[in-house]
């Protein structure tokens, strides 16, 4: 069974499994960068097997999957926009060095995708550590100045409205979800469970907390669908839901994203005190790392599983670094590293930040202004991912199990 187009019949709930597996494998075969984004578990397996000695950073909430696709403009509950981390599925209290290596690997992959020479990758890692350290050393609550390429994305996000979101996600502004390639029909049991959840007090509190909506507004489920979205999340529960929120006679359409929360692959600090429920862990990590997103999320239960629920905002966008020039690559690396530095630094007191900066300053060579552990980890992981990506493509092409 091939992938459904927008005009073909979408799979029934019982047919999802094999199609989701094939879709995930196809996505990861499209480029080495896509493979890096979809191989979080293997990233930590390779990192552990490499035997590299990493600095012991202060135990804080980390993203755990800090690649380029997980960063971009996010609106807060009042519509104010900033670039923050967009996906916290892997968040744990752990070593911040893991986020730096994951980001470095993603930057190296993006550089290769833009056909940039290896020396530019080295300079990007220098920019990464410079931007990260600058965020820790300066006013990490201040407004980050982004280079033109990223600033343009931020400016575009700030101007977006519900019409833009509806056009992209729903193929129009009518309050219904188009069944087809991305959105698939739900079963009766799924529909009932979604309706019960979306009419609960927990979801009412979430959707009415945004945009200063009326706390006593009437809420009605308009439509729901299974959402074939992402890469690492394929195969888990994922739903799109449209709600009508009617306060003072003025109806608004609310677009909810519901995603199953699973155990994180990122290693956690053994002494960390984190929520045992995975959805509650993700919300706690989001509040610490990406307050714009964390303030728009709720941890819930659906069909016996832990899920996170968030309302999508028109300003939420993804940063795609394609066709980079050398100058754009280095500036983008520094800017995005500052976003990570802000997310980490907000959780540290001044003494902790100074100690972490001191640790980062160690193990520098005279030729490369980046820690040796960062450079060696990225080089080893790039080689390992390249080999694994080619093997993935071979097995995918031959129709072998993956």
C-alpha positions, 0 to 999 in steps of 0.5 A: 500500500503506497502513501495516500495522496490528498485525493485518495482514500485514507487508511482505516485505523486498522491499516495505520501500523504498516503504513506509518512504519513505511512512511517513517523509513521513507522520510529518514531515507530522503537525506542524511539530515532527515536521518539525523533528526529521526534517530534520537535513540541511536544518537545516545547509543552511539554517544555512549559507545564512543567512550568520549569523556564529556564535561559534567555539566550542572544537572538542568532540564535539557532538550534531549533532542536539540537539532535544528528542526526542533527550534523556531518561532513560538508564540506565548499565550498572548501572541508574543513571539520568540525563537525557542525550542519547539519539541521537548519529547526527549526532555530530562534533567541531565547534562547540558553538554548533550544538547550541545553535541546534538546541535553540533551534529545537526549543524554539521549535517546541515552544512553537508546538505548545503555542500559546504566544505569541512572547514566551515563545519569547524567554524560553525562549531566555533560559532556554536560555543561562542553563542552559547557562552555569550548567552550564559555570560550576558543577560540571558533574559534579554532579547537575542539579536538574530542574523538576517536569515533567522530574523526574517523567519521570526519577522514572518512568524510575527505577522501570521494569522489564523488564516495562514495556519488554516491554509497550511494545515486545513487547506482552507479556513472552513472548520473541518479537517481534510481527510487524505494524505496527512489526516486520517479518520478516527474510530468511534472509540477514538472519537468518543475518547477525544470528545470526553477529553476535550470537554474536560475541565483540564482542556477548558483551562488550557484553551481559555487561558490563551488569548484572554478567552472567556473562562465560561465560554461554550466549548464544542468539538467540531472535528478530529482526525489521526495526524500522520506527522513528524518522524520520530513520533510516527507510530504513536498516538497523534491527533488533530482536533478542532474546537469551537470556543464561544465566549460572549457570542463570538466563536473562535476556532481552536486547533489542538495537537495531541501527541503520545508521550513516551519514555525519553532516550536521553540519559537523565541525572541519577539524582534528578527529581522528575515527574514519573508520568511522561507527559508531566515530564515534558510539560515541566521541561517545556516550562523550564526551557521554552516558556512560550510553549510550556505555558500552552501545554497540558499533560493528559490521559487518552485511551489509557496513555499519557499525552501532551496537548497544546494549541497550535498558534499561527506564529509557530514555525520551523527553521529550515537551514537549506542552501546556506552560504558560509557566512549564513552558516556560521551566523546561524550556528551562533544565533541558535546556540544562544537560544540554547544558552538562554534555555539552559542559563535561565535555570542556573544561578550566577555561581553555577553559570560561572562554573559551567563557563569555566568548564567549557573553557577547558580543553581548547586547542590552539587551532580550534576555538571549540572544546576538543570533546565537542569537536571529536564527538561531532566528527565521530557521530557524523561518521557513524550516522553517515554509515548508518544512513547509507545502510538504512537507504540500502535496506529501504531500497531492497525492502528489507526490515529496518 
